[in-house]
Every structure is written in structure tokens, then in C-alpha cells.
Amino acid sequence: MDITVQELKAKLDNGDDFIFIDVRELHEYEEFNLGAILIPLGEIMQGIETYSDKKDSEVVLHCRSGNRSGMAKTLFEQNGFKNVRNLTGGVLAWVQAFP
């Protein structure tokens, strides 16, 4: 199940415990980020290995529009993660909702 920007903002505001990953490139992350851990999509398999002991944890992925993070979500799920969510609309939706 994916996550909306409003749901994500509430989780961040509440200090909820989840794994938060930005799959964009470094230059995109440096321009604007939501405080997630940067693991570019090209390096996501290493990121999956890093969290292999947390397959039951909630993982929230995001990118610019939701496409790259959607691919990353599939990879996480294929590697046994059970609660992976993609930020619907990505950073574009975030800046539109919270200018």
C-alpha cells in the first residue's frame, strides 16, 4: 500500500519509527530533501542488503515523481520486505501540498 504526502507528513511530525529512503540522485537530494536516507536507485541492492535484518519494518521510499521509488519498492518486496510503501507523487506532490 502506497503512502500519500499527508500521511507521510503526519508520520514525520509524530516521529514514527520507519525506514525512510530517498532513491533520487545526490544532486537532487542536495537541492531538496525530506530527511530520508539517500540511496540512489542504482545502488538500491546494497541498500536492501543493509536492511536485510529489518524485513518486517515499515519502509517508505520516495523519489521525484514516484516512478523510481516504485521500482525500488518492487525490489524490496522481491527481497522479502513485507511493509514497503511508495510516496505517491514523490517530491513533486510534497512541494505542491506543502509549498
ChimeraX commands (.cxc) that place a marker at each C-alpha (Angstrom):
marker #1 position 0.00,0.00,0.00 radius 0.5
marker #1 position 1.44,3.35,-1.01 radius 0.5
marker #1 position 1.50,6.46,1.16 radius 0.5
marker #1 position 0.25,9.99,0.47 radius 0.5
marker #1 position 2.24,13.11,1.27 radius 0.5
marker #1 position -0.27,13.94,4.01 radius 0.5
marker #1 position 0.18,10.50,5.62 radius 0.5
marker #1 position 3.96,10.80,5.38 radius 0.5
marker #1 position 3.95,14.30,6.89 radius 0.5
marker #1 position 1.89,13.01,9.82 radius 0.5
marker #1 position 4.35,10.12,10.36 radius 0.5
marker #1 position 7.30,12.52,10.29 radius 0.5
marker #1 position 5.57,15.01,12.59 radius 0.5
marker #1 position 4.72,12.20,15.03 radius 0.5
marker #1 position 8.26,10.84,14.99 radius 0.5
marker #1 position 7.05,7.40,13.88 radius 0.5
marker #1 position 9.68,4.68,13.58 radius 0.5
marker #1 position 10.16,3.59,9.97 radius 0.5
marker #1 position 12.92,3.26,7.38 radius 0.5
marker #1 position 12.78,6.32,5.09 radius 0.5
marker #1 position 14.75,6.14,1.83 radius 0.5
marker #1 position 15.21,8.66,-0.98 radius 0.5
marker #1 position 16.18,6.89,-4.23 radius 0.5
marker #1 position 17.00,10.04,-6.22 radius 0.5
marker #1 position 20.49,11.09,-7.25 radius 0.5
marker #1 position 22.81,13.09,-4.97 radius 0.5
marker #1 position 22.33,16.39,-6.84 radius 0.5
marker #1 position 18.53,16.08,-6.48 radius 0.5
marker #1 position 18.89,15.27,-2.78 radius 0.5
marker #1 position 21.18,18.27,-2.23 radius 0.5
marker #1 position 18.64,20.61,-3.88 radius 0.5
marker #1 position 15.76,19.48,-1.66 radius 0.5
marker #1 position 15.24,16.56,0.69 radius 0.5
marker #1 position 12.71,15.36,3.21 radius 0.5
marker #1 position 15.26,13.99,5.66 radius 0.5
marker #1 position 15.35,10.47,4.26 radius 0.5
marker #1 position 18.46,8.33,3.86 radius 0.5
marker #1 position 19.86,8.77,0.35 radius 0.5
marker #1 position 20.32,5.51,-1.56 radius 0.5
marker #1 position 20.18,6.24,-5.30 radius 0.5
marker #1 position 18.19,3.70,-7.30 radius 0.5
marker #1 position 21.39,2.43,-8.96 radius 0.5
marker #1 position 22.69,1.46,-5.50 radius 0.5
marker #1 position 19.42,0.11,-4.09 radius 0.5
marker #1 position 20.55,-3.52,-3.93 radius 0.5
marker #1 position 23.25,-2.54,-1.43 radius 0.5
marker #1 position 20.59,-0.66,0.50 radius 0.5
marker #1 position 18.38,-3.72,0.55 radius 0.5
marker #1 position 21.29,-5.74,1.95 radius 0.5
marker #1 position 21.88,-3.06,4.62 radius 0.5
marker #1 position 18.33,-3.51,5.92 radius 0.5
marker #1 position 18.04,-7.28,5.38 radius 0.5
marker #1 position 17.52,-7.83,9.11 radius 0.5
marker #1 position 14.52,-5.44,9.13 radius 0.5
marker #1 position 12.19,-7.15,6.66 radius 0.5
marker #1 position 9.20,-6.68,8.98 radius 0.5
marker #1 position 9.83,-2.94,9.44 radius 0.5
marker #1 position 7.89,-0.32,7.54 radius 0.5
marker #1 position 9.91,1.06,4.62 radius 0.5
marker #1 position 8.87,4.30,2.91 radius 0.5
marker #1 position 10.54,5.10,-0.41 radius 0.5
marker #1 position 10.39,8.28,-2.42 radius 0.5
marker #1 position 11.84,9.98,-5.49 radius 0.5
marker #1 position 10.90,12.96,-7.63 radius 0.5
marker #1 position 7.61,11.63,-9.02 radius 0.5
marker #1 position 7.13,8.11,-7.65 radius 0.5
marker #1 position 8.49,6.16,-10.63 radius 0.5
marker #1 position 11.99,5.28,-9.38 radius 0.5
marker #1 position 10.72,4.63,-5.88 radius 0.5
marker #1 position 8.07,2.36,-7.38 radius 0.5
marker #1 position 10.84,0.30,-8.96 radius 0.5
marker #1 position 12.71,0.25,-5.65 radius 0.5
marker #1 position 9.52,-0.87,-3.87 radius 0.5
marker #1 position 9.27,-3.87,-6.20 radius 0.5
marker #1 position 12.89,-4.80,-5.48 radius 0.5
marker #1 position 12.39,-4.56,-1.72 radius 0.5
marker #1 position 9.27,-6.73,-1.97 radius 0.5
marker #1 position 11.06,-9.28,-4.15 radius 0.5
marker #1 position 13.68,-9.49,-1.40 radius 0.5
marker #1 position 11.17,-10.36,1.31 radius 0.5
marker #1 position 10.23,-6.99,2.79 radius 0.5
marker #1 position 6.59,-7.10,3.87 radius 0.5
marker #1 position 5.63,-3.47,4.52 radius 0.5
marker #1 position 7.02,-1.28,1.71 radius 0.5
marker #1 position 5.31,1.96,0.74 radius 0.5
marker #1 position 5.94,4.33,-2.15 radius 0.5
marker #1 position 5.27,8.06,-1.73 radius 0.5
marker #1 position 2.51,8.79,-4.25 radius 0.5
marker #1 position 3.62,11.64,-6.50 radius 0.5
marker #1 position 7.04,11.91,-4.84 radius 0.5
marker #1 position 8.72,15.20,-4.04 radius 0.5
marker #1 position 6.64,16.94,-6.71 radius 0.5
marker #1 position 3.46,16.13,-4.77 radius 0.5
marker #1 position 5.14,17.12,-1.48 radius 0.5
marker #1 position 6.11,20.62,-2.65 radius 0.5
marker #1 position 2.67,21.10,-4.16 radius 0.5
marker #1 position 0.95,20.11,-0.90 radius 0.5
marker #1 position 3.42,21.90,1.40 radius 0.5
marker #1 position 4.84,24.89,-0.51 radius 0.5
marker link #1:1,2 radius 0.2
marker link #1:2,3 radius 0.2
marker link #1:3,4 radius 0.2
marker link #1:4,5 radius 0.2
marker link #1:5,6 radius 0.2
marker link #1:6,7 radius 0.2
marker link #1:7,8 radius 0.2
marker link #1:8,9 radius 0.2
marker link #1:9,10 radius 0.2
marker link #1:10,11 radius 0.2
marker link #1:11,12 radius 0.2
marker link #1:12,13 radius 0.2
marker link #1:13,14 radius 0.2
marker link #1:14,15 radius 0.2
marker link #1:15,16 radius 0.2
marker link #1:16,17 radius 0.2
marker link #1:17,18 radius 0.2
marker link #1:18,19 radius 0.2
marker link #1:19,20 radius 0.2
marker link #1:20,21 radius 0.2
marker link #1:21,22 radius 0.2
marker link #1:22,23 radius 0.2
marker link #1:23,24 radius 0.2
marker link #1:24,25 radius 0.2
marker link #1:25,26 radius 0.2
marker link #1:26,27 radius 0.2
marker link #1:27,28 radius 0.2
marker link #1:28,29 radius 0.2
marker link #1:29,30 radius 0.2
marker link #1:30,31 radius 0.2
marker link #1:31,32 radius 0.2
marker link #1:32,33 radius 0.2
marker link #1:33,34 radius 0.2
marker link #1:34,35 radius 0.2
marker link #1:35,36 radius 0.2
marker link #1:36,37 radius 0.2
marker link #1:37,38 radius 0.2
marker link #1:38,39 radius 0.2
marker link #1:39,40 radius 0.2
marker link #1:40,41 radius 0.2
marker link #1:41,42 radius 0.2
marker link #1:42,43 radius 0.2
marker link #1:43,44 radius 0.2
marker link #1:44,45 radius 0.2
marker link #1:45,46 radius 0.2
marker link #1:46,47 radius 0.2
marker link #1:47,48 radius 0.2
marker link #1:48,49 radius 0.2
marker link #1:49,50 radius 0.2
marker link #1:50,51 radius 0.2
marker link #1:51,52 radius 0.2
marker link #1:52,53 radius 0.2
marker link #1:53,54 radius 0.2
marker link #1:54,55 radius 0.2
marker link #1:55,56 radius 0.2
marker link #1:56,57 radius 0.2
marker link #1:57,58 radius 0.2
marker link #1:58,59 radius 0.2
marker link #1:59,60 radius 0.2
marker link #1:60,61 radius 0.2
marker link #1:61,62 radius 0.2
marker link #1:62,63 radius 0.2
marker link #1:63,64 radius 0.2
marker link #1:64,65 radius 0.2
marker link #1:65,66 radius 0.2
marker link #1:66,67 radius 0.2
marker link #1:67,68 radius 0.2
marker link #1:68,69 radius 0.2
marker link #1:69,70 radius 0.2
marker link #1:70,71 radius 0.2
marker link #1:71,72 radius 0.2
marker link #1:72,73 radius 0.2
marker link #1:73,74 radius 0.2
marker link #1:74,75 radius 0.2
marker link #1:75,76 radius 0.2
marker link #1:76,77 radius 0.2
marker link #1:77,78 radius 0.2
marker link #1:78,79 radius 0.2
marker link #1:79,80 radius 0.2
marker link #1:80,81 radius 0.2
marker link #1:81,82 radius 0.2
marker link #1:82,83 radius 0.2
marker link #1:83,84 radius 0.2
marker link #1:84,85 radius 0.2
marker link #1:85,86 radius 0.2
marker link #1:86,87 radius 0.2
marker link #1:87,88 radius 0.2
marker link #1:88,89 radius 0.2
marker link #1:89,90 radius 0.2
marker link #1:90,91 radius 0.2
marker link #1:91,92 radius 0.2
marker link #1:92,93 radius 0.2
marker link #1:93,94 radius 0.2
marker link #1:94,95 radius 0.2
marker link #1:95,96 radius 0.2
marker link #1:96,97 radius 0.2
marker link #1:97,98 radius 0.2
marker link #1:98,99 radius 0.2
view
